Amino acid sequence: MKKDAEYFVDSKDRDVIFSAQSKLWGLHGRLRSWRAVARKIGVNVSYISDLVLKSIAPSNKDVRKKIFLPRCLPSELRFKQPAPRLGQNGWEGAYFKKVKR
């Protein structure tokens, strides 16, 4: 559920979102309106206003790239656990999963 006035940004995403907001404010300074910024970038104005005013990143990865965000935010990254080597705990499950026996 979204809060009305305040959106809590993950600490990992704070720097990335701040950087994108700064770039959008720079464009806004040159073009003088958010609609002109949206037209220049090629996205809907609502994506820009949500990012600048509420710090909400769009879920569409192509739109994220256009508004100076990475396709995958740092809080969304999932790191794979290294596969256990033979003889370590849990190696049987990993081996038989690959062999399907």
Residue pairs with C-beta under 8 A, 6 or more apart in sequence:
7 54
7 55
7 56
9 17
9 55
10 73
10 74
10 75
12 73
12 74
12 75
13 57
13 73
13 74
13 75
16 69
16 70
16 73
16 74
17 51
17 55
17 57
17 69
19 68
20 51
20 67
20 68
20 69
21 51
21 52
21 55
23 68
24 37
24 48
24 51
24 52
24 67
24 68
25 52
27 37
27 40
27 41
28 34
28 37
31 37
31 40
34 45
34 48
34 49
34 52
35 45
37 48
38 44
38 45
38 47
38 48
41 48
41 66
41 67
42 66
43 63
43 66
43 67
44 63
47 58
47 63
47 67
48 67
50 56
50 58
51 57
51 58
51 67
51 69
57 64
57 69
57 73
58 64
58 67
61 71
61 72
64 70
64 71
65 71
83 94
84 90
84 91
84 94
85 91
86 95
